[in-house]
Every structure is written in C-alpha cells, then in structure tokens.
Amino acid sequence: MVAVDGTAGVGKTALVARAARALADAYPDGCLYVDLHTHGAAHERVGPQRALRRLLRAVRGGGDEIPDDLDEMAELVAAWRTATSALRLLLAVDDADSAAQVRPLLPAGPGSRVLVAGRRRLLGLDADLRLTVEPLEPDDAVVLLRDLIGRSRADREPEEAAEPARRCGGLSLALRIASARLQNRPSWTLAFLAGRMSDDVRSLGELRAGDRSVEAAFRMSYDQLTPELQRGLRALGLAPTTRFDVLTLAAMLGAPGEEAEEVLEDLVDASLLQQPPPGRYRLHDLVRAHARRPAAGAPEEAADRTAVLDLYVAAGRAAGDWAPGGFPADARASGPSPFTGRREAAARLKASGGELVDVVAYAAAAGRYDHACWIAEALVDHLVHQGRYPDCRAVLELALPCADLATDRRMASSLRSCLGMVDIYQGRFPEARTWFTEALELGPGRGDLREQARATAGLGAAEWILGDM
C-alpha cells in the first residue's frame, strides 16, 4: 500500500492516476478506481458500503450477481475478500479521509497493490510507503504555467510568468485555473494577470474558473475540521509571519504549549499546515489568505492580534540589554514574560529571521501603532548584536510614522534615539547627531527624563567622535 497526502489542489489525484497507468501491466486482473468524494457535496460522498458494492460489480462483471440482501458491512467485506482472494489487482482509492474508510476496501489477493490519496495523513493505515506531495518549486511552477498556456504565448513575456506562478503558490490546481483564465482571455497578458493577483486575498478571488475554485477546495477542508482545529487555523491566519512555533499559537489561544502543539500537529496531518523543520510550522500563502476570511470579524480576532504582538514585545525585551525591567511600566506588554531568560528569547527571535520586519509592518498595517513602536524599540539590541543593521533600520523606519499615532508619547523620542544608535554602530556620525538632536527636542515636550537622558548621552557620543566637543 502507498498512501499519498497533500493539501487541496496540489496534484495528488493526478499523481496517483499517472502511477496507476504506469503500473497497470503488472496487475493482469485489472485496475480499479474509486473516488470517495470526502470533500465533495453531501450527495456525492461514497461510504464504504457503497464503494464495496461498486467494486464487487466491477470484479464480478454485473450488478445482478450481488444479492440484494447483502447490505451489512461485514457481509460486503467478506464477499469482497472472497472475490479478490485469487486476484492481482491495482486499486486506487481517491479522496480518502480516514483509515476506517479504506480498510474495508483492501483486496485480499497477496499480489495486489493499493494506492490511496487524500488530504489527511492516514496514520491508521499500514502503508508500505507514505508520500506527501508538496507544492511545486518556483521554477517548476513557471515551467508548468508555460506549458499550460502555450510556449509561444509565454515566450512573448519571458520574465512576467514568475509573478502569477508565485501567486499560485506552486499548487497545480491554482496554476491550471490561472492558465484557463489566460486561455479564455486572449487579450490578457501575464503581467495583467499578475496585477489582478497583486495580493493573497485578490489571488484567491482570481483563482476560480467555472466549478473549480481554490478557495472552495480550502473551504471544504476547513469545514471538516473540528471546532478546536477551526479555531486554531483562524488564529494562525492572523499571525504576522508565515512561519511560527508552538509558542505563537499558545499565546493566541491562551492555552498551554502542549495543547497548542496538538492543534498544530493535527493541522499538519490535515495537510493545512507544513512543518519544514521540527518545531517550526508554515502556512501556505493561499491557505493563510483563506484562513483570514473566517478570522475577520470573529469574536476573538482583536484578542488574537494583541496576544501575538505582545509575544514579540516580550521576546524583544527579554533578549535585549535592558531586560524587561528596563522599560517604562506604561509600555510593557501585559502579563508575565513567557521566556525563561535572555537566551531563550534571543533564540526565538533568531529563528524568525527576516520575518521580524514583517511583524512590525503587520502591526502598523493593522493600526496597532503602539505595538509597532514597542516591537521595533525592543528588537534593536537583538538585531544590532546579530549585525543585522539593515533589518534594524527597516523596523525602526516602519515604526517611526506610527509614533505620532501611538498612545505611548515616549515613542517619538525613543525611536529617534534608536536610529541614532544604529547610525553610530555603522559609522554614520552626522546622521546620528541629527537623530539624537531631534530626540532631545521631543523629549522635554513629553516630560520624559529617561528619554532626555538617552538622547543627551547619544548626542554627546556623536559630537565627541565628530570632534565637536
């Protein structure tokens, strides 16, 4: 038995069908295919009993050979195993959602092979091989898109195919829908399609053609989750980064780490979440865009955003030179620090990599101006110690326009002092003097002696290095 899983639209059915055609000659008694339609409409779904009756008709050659009173599952399974005990069959089972659906369908013949495809990882099946179908890499996605729309048309815009292919996230279904739209709109260019898919939300709306829709495929997966998993997926849709750890979801759910990890692992098994390295998780861009739709306007939306942004404030402050106690009390994130010490907090920030810039951008775009400023301020020490000056400057420049909108009036002065410090580290002393001068001018108006002291010390350092003292 080979079990194939993967997210909706990734190409599982196509892979299994191609494998079945390649293997067909090795199974002289026939190749059978049954689609359980687990993610189809209710009237399309095929239960084990219905599937067994279809399979029995296929191997017996006629429906009238199956007794009408053969309705009990045990009787159908017995009849199926008897009918297949001497056969070498290749059976492909598509859109399976549980091991319980598949087990009754297994042929009894010792030389038979079963290929099972489904979105969920069927851990209860004794599979000889398990394969997770991943989205195509960017270059392969471009090749497929070019093949689908025709090489001659693609060659008129050799550079423009990359963006719509990227927006499709390597999903075969998305690429096929995008190509269908181009085929039905001869006047559209690849650049025009890319413009219509300019963000993740617009991409979802664009990726529909007739009765095929990427969003509908994801919605069917979402609808079959338990309420706890739906809640977890909605929360992850609001996370500020595409990659995250257990602590992210635990903070958003207000739950213990063990409970959050269980939700994450169940979402991995449902093929709605990827796990690149152990302990780190990732949402596919289109799954993330879909998860944000039910999250928008949900009762927990505001609390989830606050919780995850508070987590980054806490991590930055715990990893910094001042430690959490060195920040003014009115600007601290609520609640105790979730980190045991500086090393743990720094390791978490390091694992986030360049996505720390995205966190500040997310907070600013969401109108969380205080959080944008607090996070940028708190990240300075960590990013400077890592030598990541461009990232440090980026988070501060993203946060600076938020300072005048923040309720924490300290931020206008503090962020300028932070930018001055980064300039000193990079040897940009005239620029540093300008930032510290501005910070000092803002400090007295805010009545904040602490910020005045920081700006005065920074200005003194810049003046001394420049020889103006």
N, C-alpha and C positions, 0 to 999 in steps of 0.2 A: 504494500500500500504506500502511495505517495500522497501526502497532504500538502496542498498549496493554499497559502493565505495571502492577504494583502488588502489594502484599503480599497474602497469603492472606485471603480474606473481605472485601476492600474493595469489591467490586462490579464487577469487570472484565467478567465474563460478561454480567451484566445490562445494562451499558452497551453492549457490542458487539451484543447481541441487539436492544436498542432502536434502535441506529443502523441495523442491517440492515433492520429493519421500515420505518424512515423512508426508506431509500434504495431499497427494493425496486422501486418503479415505474420507476426509471431503468435497470433491468437486465432487459430483456424475455426473455432466455434462461434466467433462473432464478436463484434464491438457494440456495446450498448451505451446509451447516453440518457441520463435522467436529470432534469432540472427541477430542483425542489422549490424554486421561486420563493425562498425565505424572505427576500427583500422586495417581493412584488406585492401587488394588490391582494387583499384577503382571498378573493375568489380564485386567484392564480396559484396559491400555495398548495404544494403537494406533500401530504403527510406520508409516513412510511407505508401505511396500508395501501393507499392509492398508488404509490410508487411500486410496491411489490406486485400489485395486480398488473400494472403496465409491463413490468419486467417479465412476469410469468407469461403474459400473452406473447411477448417477443420471442422467448425461447421455445414456447410450445407451438407457436405458429397460428394461434387463433383464440379469441376470447371465449368461444363456446366450450373450450376444453377445461375451463376453470369452473368448478362447481359454484353455483350461486350462493350456497350456504357457507362458502369459505370466506368468512369475514373476520374471524378472530385473528389477532396479530400472531399468536403462537402457531395457528394453523397455516397462515400465509407464509411465515418464516420457514416452517417445516417443509411446505410444498416447494418453496424457492430453493432451499438447500438440497432437497432431493433432486430437483430438476437440474441443478448445476453441479452435482457431485462428480460427474464424469466429464465435465466440460472444461475447456480452457478458454476463458472469456476475458475480455478487456472491458471493464465497466468504468465509465466516467460519471461522477456524481457532482453536479454543479450547484452552487449557492447553498451549501450546507451550513447550518448554524450551530449544530451540536452533534456530539458523538452519538447520542441516542437516536438521531435521525438516520445515521449512516449504518450503524451496526446491523440492523435487520436486513440491510440490502447486500451484505457481503456474500458473494458466491462461495459455495463450498468446495469447488474444484481446486486441488492443490496447485495447479499450474495457472491459476487466474491472477489478474492484476487489477487493482482498483486505483483510480486517480480521483482524488477528492479536492474540490475547490470551494473556498468560502472566505468571507471576510474575517471570520473569527478563527483564532488558532484553536484547533480541536485537540486539546491536550489529552482528552479521554480516549483517543484512538491509538491503537498500537501501530503507528506508522513506521515503516522502514526508513523513510526519508521525509523530512519536512523542509519546505521551501517557502520563504517569504518573498513575494515579488515586490521589489522596490520601484519607485518612480524612476524614469529614465534620467540619466545624467544630462546636463545641458546640451552637450554636443550631440548626443544621440537623439534628444528631443528635436533638435533642429533638423537632423537628417530625416526623421520620420515626418515632420511637418513638410519638408521639401518634397518628399516622396508623395505625400498625400495631395498636395496642391499642384504638383507637376513641376519638374525641374526647370522647364523653360520659363514658367512664371516666377519661380523662386529666384532664378538667376538674374532677373531684372532688378531685384533688390537683395543682393547677396549679404548685406550687413544687417538688414532690418528683420530677418527671421528670428534673431536671437531673443528679442524682447517678447513677442507673443508666445514663443516657446517657453520662455522663463515664466511668464504669467500662467501658463498651463501647468506649471509645477511638475513636468515630466509624466503627467497622467495620460495614458493612451486615450481614454475617453475624452478628456478635455482637448487633446490635440486633434482628434477626429472631428469633434464638434467645431472647433476653430477652422479647420480646413473646409468643412461643409459650408460654413458661413462665407468663406472666401470663394468657394466654387459657385455659390448661389448669388454672389455679388461680384461680377466680373470687374466692375469699376473700382472696387476696394483694393487698396494697396496693403502690403504688410505693415507699413508704417501707420496707415489709417486704422487698421485693426488694433495695433499696439496702443494707439491713442485711446481707443474705446475701452481698452483693458488697462487703463492707467493706474488703477489701484486694485487691491484684492477684492473689495466689495463690487466694483464695476466688472471685474473679471467674472465673478460668479454670475452676474446678470447677463453677461455676454455669452457665457458657455451654455447655451441651450439651443437646441435645434429640433423642431417637431416634438416628439415624445421623449427625446433624450435631453437630460439636464444633469450637470454635475451637482448642482445644489439639491435636486430631488434625490439623487443617489445618496448624498450625505444625510439628507433628512431621514431617509428610511433607516440608515444606520443609527442615527440619533434616537429615533422613535422606539427602537427596540432595546435601548439601554434601560437599566433600572433607574428609578428616580435619583438614587445616590450618584450613579455614574453620569447622568444628565447634568446634575448639579456640578460635579467635578469638571465636566467638559465646558460648561458655561463659564466657570471661573477661569479656566485656562485660556479661554478665548479673550479674556480681559487682561491676561498677563502682558507686561510691557515688552517681553522678549519672546523670540520663537523657541529658545531653549531655556530650560528651567530644571530645578531639582525638587526633591520632596519638600523641602522647607517652604518653597514658594506656594505650593498648594496647601500645605498645612496652615500657613498664615492666612490664606484667603478663606479657607473653610473653618478656621478657628478650631482645628482638630489636631489630635496627636500625630506625630510623624508616621507611626505605624499604620494608622487609618488612612492617611493621605497616600502613603506608598501603595497600599492595597488598591485604592482607586486608580492610581496611575498604572499599576501593573494590569489591572482589568481592562483599562482603556488600550493598553498595548495589545492585549490578547484580542480585543475587538477591532484591531487594525485602525484605530483612530488616533493613535499616538505612536511615535517612533522612539526608539531608545538607542541612540548612536553609540555612546559608551555607557557602561553600567553606572547607574546613579544619576544620569542626565537624560532628559527627555526632550522631545521636539514635536511640535505640531506642524504638519504640512501647511503651507501658506493658505491653500484653499479650504482645508478643514478648519483652520483658525478663523478665516473670514466667515465661514458658515457658523461656527460656534458663537461668534459675536452677535449674530442675529437674535437667537433666543435670549442671549445675555442682556441685550439692550432693553432697558425698561424693567428688567426683573427686579424684585424687591431687594435682592442682595447686591445689586450692581455697585452702588456707591460704597458700601462697606468693603466689597472685594477690592476695589481700586485703592481705597485708603489702606487696607491691610498690606497689600503687596508693595505699595510705595513706602509705607512705614518700615517695611523689612529692609529696603535699600538704604533708608536713612540710618537705621540701626547698624547695618553692616558697615557702612562707610565710617560711622563714628567709632565703632568698636575697633576698626582696622587703622584708625588714624593716630597721629602722635598725641593728640589731646586726650584721647579716650572719651567715652560718652559724658563723663562728669565735667569735661572742659567746655561744654557747650551751654549757652544760656538755657535755663529751665523752661522758658516760654516757647522755645523752638524744638524741644525734644519730641520724638515720636512717643506715643502713649504706650504704657506697659513696660514690663521688664525686657531687657535685651535677650533675644533668642540665642545669643552666641556665648560660648563659654570663655572666650578670650580673643585677643587680637589675632592670633594665628588662624583660628577657625574662620573668623570673619574675612581676613585677607585671602584665605584660600577660596572662599566662596566667590569673592569679587574677581579673583584671578580667573576662576573657571568661567565667569561670564564674558570675559574677553572684551571685544569691541562693542558688545551689546550694551555696555554701560552708558554709552552715548545715547542709544535708543531709549533707555529708561528715562533720561531727562527730557528727551524730545517727546516721549509719550506723556509725561506729566504736564508739560507745557501745553501740548495739543488738547489734553483733557481738561484744561482750565485749573489744574492743581498747581497754582503758581507757588504757594509756599513749599510744596513738596519738591518742585523743580529746583528751587533755590537751595533748600536744605540738602538734597541729594548731591547737587553739584558741589556745594561747600564741603560736604563730608567726604567726597571722593578725592579731593585734591591731594591729601597726603599719600593715599594709596597709589594714585596714578603717578605722582612725582617719584615715589620710591621705585616704581616699576620702570621709570624712564619713559613713560608714555605721555610725553608733553603734548603732542597733537590732540590726543583724546582728552587730556586735561583741559586744554584751551577750548576744545569743542563743547564740553559740558558746561563750562563757565559762560561761554558766549551764547549758548542756547538759553541758559537760565537768566542772564542779565536783563533781557527785556521783561522778564516776569517779576523782577524785584520791585518795580513801581506798582505792580498789581497785587503783590503779596501783602498779607496782613502783618507779617513779621517785618517791621520797618527797618530792622537791622540789616536786611539783606542787601540793600543798595550799596552800603559801605563795605560790607563783608566780601561780596563777590568781587569788587574792585581791588580790595587788598589781596584776594586770592590770585587775581590776574596779575597783579604786580609781583607777587612772589614767583609765579611761573616765569615771568619775564626775567627776573633776577637769575633764576636757575638756568635760563637759556642765554644769559649774557646780553639781554636786551634792556640795558640800564636806563636809557632815556624814556622808553615806553613804560618801564616800571615806575619811574618817577612820576609820570603823568597819572598812572592809575592810583598810586598812593596819595597824590595831591587831591585827586577827585574824592577818594575815600575819606580823606581828612576833612574836606569841605562839607561832606554829607554827614559826618559823624556828630558834630556839635548840634546840628539841627535835629538830630534824632535823640540827643541826650544820652548817648551810649558811650560811657567812658572806656569800656573794653575795646570797642571798635576804633575809638580815637587812639588808644594806645597801640593797637596793631598797625594802624596807618602811619602813626608817627615813627614807630620803630622801622617799618619798611621804607619810609621816605628817607630816614636817616641813613640806612644801609645803601640806598641808591645814590644819595648825594655823596657819601663818603667814597664809594667806588668811582664816581664820576669826578671826584676831586673838587667838589663844590663846597666842602666844609673846611 
